Amino acid sequence: MDDDIASLIASRGPGALAERMGIELTEVSLEQVVARMPVEGNTQPYGLLHGGASAVIAETVGSLHAALHAGAQRQAVGLDINCTHHRSATSGSVTATSTPLSLGNTIASLAISVVDDEGRLVCTSRLTCLIRDKRG
């Protein structure tokens, strides 16, 4: 892993929104990025994990994964995300794992799975990021 990217992630964490939602990174490598998030505090009115919360954790791990691939001299910016919700979660935590589908010079595509504490699939997502030179 690029030391500058590792330092950035270590010093800034996963971002303000991710921190507000209680997302904690548990593994960061070029092979996969993994994070956990509590269900409590991230629910919709029925007490189920909010679909937007699943999208946030998916985009968090996928974007960090693309940034690792891009390296310190380039940056990754999101182009497209989709999420399919398979089951609800009402308690405990969910864990998101990003794995690469394609890591190219200009495009990175990541597959993200979100599972509950029992390992049951809650959501699948695909994130596509543009890799570009840093500006300014």
Helices and strands as residue ranges (DSSP letters): H 3-12, H 16-20, E 24-28, E 33-38, H 51-70, E 74-85, E 93-103, E 107-116, E 121-133
